[in-house]
Amino acid sequence: MKTKVVNLDNKASGEVELDAAVFGLPVRADLLQRVVEWQRAKARSGTHKTKGVSEISGTGKKPFKQKGTGNARQGSLRSPQFRGGATIFGPVVRSHAYDLPKKVRKLGLKTALSAKQAEGKLFVWSDAKLGAAKTKEVVAKFAALGLKSPLIIDGNDVDVHFAQSIRNLHGFDVLPQIGANVYDILRHEELVLTQEAVKLLEARLK
């Protein structure tokens, strides 16, 4: 499938052939959901924590004698039924990450790229380079291109001036092709690839 290539000034710069094995797959919501859940689980900090009986400060002395008081028997003031006591089966510091087969992750990324292509929201640029970091200039260029919340994926390296120009813009992100991922692709309205990114992604995913 062919798609047109434009530059940052929205001028035609030829055409590029997109490989159907990477950009023409059927959209599977179940597969995308699996990969996104895997990514979000890996990103969780897992630092939630409550104190158990052994961590609560307080005496270990029996509150009152076992028999003769008319009250229920108690062994410690650090037990969960008392104010300031322990939490039973509370969260502990742990990793939420789990394994997902490499084939599934790879297919998920191809499906995400195909979904953007099917929606007509995948655009190809000749490059994403600027001579100087000018945010105002970049905003005007994006407005002319009709982009509202794009994820720009470049080649192996991202142009420093371009990255500096968009870093303060809400909803705009730029990544090298090795950082392309399903979650970021889906949460942005448009996906922009440079010609170098197209070539590298096809070589990586085919």
C-alpha positions in Angstrom: 0.0 0.0 0.0 1.3 3.4 -1.0 1.1 6.6 1.1 2.3 10.1 0.3 5.3 11.6 2.0 5.4 15.2 3.1 8.0 17.4 4.8 7.5 19.7 7.9 6.3 22.4 5.6 3.4 20.2 4.4 4.9 20.0 0.9 4.8 16.7 -1.1 8.0 14.8 -1.0 7.1 11.6 -2.9 5.5 8.3 -1.9 6.5 5.3 0.2 5.3 1.7 -0.1 4.1 0.4 3.3 4.5 -3.3 3.8 1.1 -5.0 4.3 2.6 -7.5 6.7 3.3 -4.6 9.1 0.8 -1.9 8.3 -2.1 -4.0 6.8 -3.1 -6.5 9.5 -6.7 -6.8 10.7 -7.3 -4.8 13.9 -7.7 -7.0 17.0 -8.9 -5.2 20.1 -8.3 -8.2 22.3 -4.6 -8.3 21.3 -4.1 -4.6 21.8 -5.7 -4.8 25.2 -3.4 -7.6 26.3 -0.3 -5.7 25.3 -1.5 -2.4 26.9 -2.3 -4.2 30.2 1.2 -5.8 30.1 2.8 -2.4 29.6 0.8 -0.7 32.3 1.5 -3.5 34.8 5.3 -3.1 34.1 5.0 0.6 34.7 3.4 0.2 38.2 5.8 1.2 41.0 4.5 -1.5 43.4 5.6 0.6 46.4 2.2 0.3 48.3 2.7 -1.1 51.8 0.8 -1.5 55.1 2.3 -2.6 58.4 1.8 -6.2 59.7 1.7 -7.2 63.4 5.5 -7.5 63.6 6.0 -3.9 62.3 3.5 -2.1 64.6 5.1 -0.2 67.5 3.7 -1.1 70.9 4.0 -3.5 73.7 3.7 -7.2 73.4 2.1 -7.5 76.8 -1.3 -9.1 77.2 -3.8 -6.2 77.7 -5.7 -7.9 80.6 -5.9 -11.3 82.2 -7.5 -14.2 80.2 -10.4 -14.9 82.5 -12.8 -13.1 84.8 -13.1 -9.7 83.2 -16.2 -10.4 81.1 -14.5 -9.2 78.0 -13.3 -11.2 75.0 -9.8 -12.7 75.4 -7.1 -10.5 73.9 -3.4 -11.3 73.4 -2.0 -8.0 72.0 -2.9 -4.4 71.5 -1.2 -4.6 68.1 -4.0 -6.9 66.7 -6.1 -5.6 63.8 -9.2 -5.1 65.9 -7.7 -2.3 67.9 -7.2 1.3 66.7 -3.7 1.7 65.4 -3.3 -2.1 65.0 -1.9 -4.1 62.2 -3.5 -4.6 58.7 -4.1 -8.2 57.8 -3.5 -9.3 54.2 -2.6 -5.7 53.2 -0.6 -4.8 50.1 3.2 -5.3 50.2 6.0 -4.0 48.1 6.2 -6.1 44.9 6.6 -6.0 41.2 3.4 -6.1 39.1 5.2 -7.1 36.0 4.5 -10.4 34.2 5.7 -12.2 31.1 4.1 -11.8 27.7 5.3 -13.9 24.8 7.6 -12.0 22.4 5.4 -13.1 19.4 2.3 -11.5 21.1 4.2 -8.2 21.8 5.5 -8.1 18.2 2.0 -8.8 16.8 0.5 -6.2 19.1 2.8 -3.5 17.8 2.1 -4.4 14.2 -1.6 -4.4 15.0 -1.4 -0.9 16.5 0.4 0.4 13.4 -2.2 -1.2 11.2 -5.0 0.3 13.3 -3.7 3.8 12.7 -3.3 3.1 9.0 -6.8 1.8 8.8 -8.2 4.9 10.6 -6.3 7.2 8.1 -4.3 8.7 11.0 -0.9 7.5 10.0 1.3 10.0 8.3 4.8 9.8 6.8 7.3 12.6 6.9 10.5 12.8 4.9 12.3 13.7 8.2 11.8 15.4 11.6 14.7 17.8 11.8 15.0 21.5 12.6 17.9 23.9 12.3 17.1 25.5 15.7 14.7 24.8 18.6 11.7 27.0 18.0 8.5 26.0 19.7 6.4 28.7 18.1 7.5 27.7 14.7 6.7 24.0 15.3 3.2 24.9 16.6 2.5 26.7 13.3 3.8 23.8 11.3 1.7 21.3 13.2 -1.4 23.5 12.7 -0.7 23.6 8.9 -0.4 19.8 8.9 -3.7 19.4 10.8 -2.1 17.5 13.7 -3.7 17.8 17.2 -2.0 15.2 19.4 0.6 13.3 17.4 3.2 10.7 18.4 6.2 11.2 16.1 8.5 8.2 15.7 11.9 8.9 14.1 14.8 6.7 13.2 17.5 5.5 15.6 18.1 9.0 16.9 15.8 11.9 17.5 16.8 15.3 16.4 17.8 17.4 19.5 16.3 20.6 18.2 13.0 19.0 17.3 12.7 17.2 20.6 13.4 20.5 22.5 10.8 22.3 20.4 7.9 20.0 21.3 8.8 19.0 24.9 6.6 21.7 26.4 3.6 21.0 24.1 0.8 19.0 25.8 -0.1 15.9 23.9 3.0 15.9 21.6 5.6 13.2 21.9 8.6 12.1 19.9 10.4 8.7 20.2 13.2 6.8 18.4 11.9 3.8 16.5 13.3 1.4 19.2 10.9 3.1 21.7 7.8 2.5 19.6 5.1 0.8 21.7 1.4 0.0 21.6 0.3 2.2 24.6 1.8 5.4 23.2 0.6 4.8 19.7 -3.0 4.2 20.9 -3.2 7.1 23.3 -2.2 9.7 20.7 -4.7 10.8 18.1 -2.3 10.7 15.2 0.9 8.7 14.4 3.7 10.2 12.4 6.6 8.2 11.1 9.6 9.4 9.3 10.8 7.5 6.2 13.8 6.2 8.2 11.4 5.0 10.9 9.2 3.2 8.4 12.3 1.4 7.0 13.6 0.4 10.4 10.2 -0.7 11.8 9.6 -2.9 8.7 13.0 -4.5 9.1 12.4 -5.1 12.8 8.8 -6.4 12.6 8.7 -8.5 9.4 
